[in-house]
């Protein structure tokens, strides 16, 4: 991502999400992604080196709320990010959907509308997912969001 930013691109067409235009905005997105990913790797390795189990790691390692807020801001706000997650969810592509909705909820955790959207996204996946691990992630997350809605 550093190499991509160094090329000073005017347009960025991510595999998931809307196109981004402008050198400054693209560099901010790329550098913030590097920061988020590096932080997740560092935190994950730290918890693993302490002998934590998978569930402990999942519960302990989180994206820094300030970075989630920044990502939401770059996307035009947490609601816009949540609505984009909802659009992608309709295609069945869970990976980008989960990332986007989690950033939206993290950036505005007190906003019940983000929790409503997250619960709506995860509900059909909990019902149809065949992987026990996925059910174990989607189910509690959906439940948390349902508890935080009106």
Secondary structure, DSSP 8 states (H G I E B T S, - for coil): -HHHHHTT-SEE--SSS--EESHHHHHHHHHHHHHHHHHHHHHHHHHHHTT--HHHHHHH----HHHHHHHHHHHT-HHHHHHHHHHHHTTT-HHHHHHHHHHHHHHTTT-HHHHHHHHHHHHHHHHH---HHHHHHHHHHHHHHHHT--
